Amino acid sequence: MFELYFLFIYLPRRIRRIAKEKGESAFLWWFLTVGVWLGVEAVIAFIVGIIHVVGVELWGWSADEYKVGFVGFGYFFALICGALAGSFVVSRLHKTPVKVRDNPIDMAAEKQAFRRFEDEPER
């Protein structure tokens, strides 16, 4: 539940706010964050799985994954590392410079025209 909340509720809101300020695509930054988070978790889970197999074969660990505390610790470690990797992507978004348009006067004119369009009654 922790992971789902952060991936689908907290991070999209935070990224949307920051990306809007920077003039970036919020969806692409969210997609990159989710990809990095899940990628780091998958790599760590793969490494933990290899260590568990080696432990069963060479060191006599129990083949039942639930009896080995190492696997539980590995999942917790993967979750924390994935969250840190995702936060690094968000911090990278914070550090990106704001996209500037060529002429700020044009942008103000566009906003005024859009406001006039919104204020007109429907026909």
Residue pairs with C-beta under 8 A, 6 or more apart in sequence:
2 79
3 79
3 82
3 83
6 83
6 86
7 34
7 37
7 86
11 30
11 33
11 34
11 86
11 90
12 26
12 30
14 90
15 26
15 29
15 30
15 33
15 90
15 93
16 26
16 30
18 29
18 90
18 93
18 94
19 25
19 26
19 29
19 93
20 26
21 98
22 93
22 96
22 97
22 98
22 99
23 98
23 99
24 93
24 96
24 99
29 89
29 90
29 93
32 89
33 86
33 89
33 90
34 86
36 82
36 85
36 86
36 88
36 89
37 82
37 83
37 85
37 86
38 82
39 85
40 78
40 81
40 82
40 85
41 78
41 79
41 81
41 82
44 74
44 77
44 78
44 81
44 82
45 74
45 75
45 78
47 74
48 70
48 71
48 74
48 75
48 77
48 78
51 70
51 74
52 61
52 65
52 68
52 70
52 71
52 74
55 61
55 68
55 70
56 62
56 63
61 68
61 70
62 68
65 71
101 107
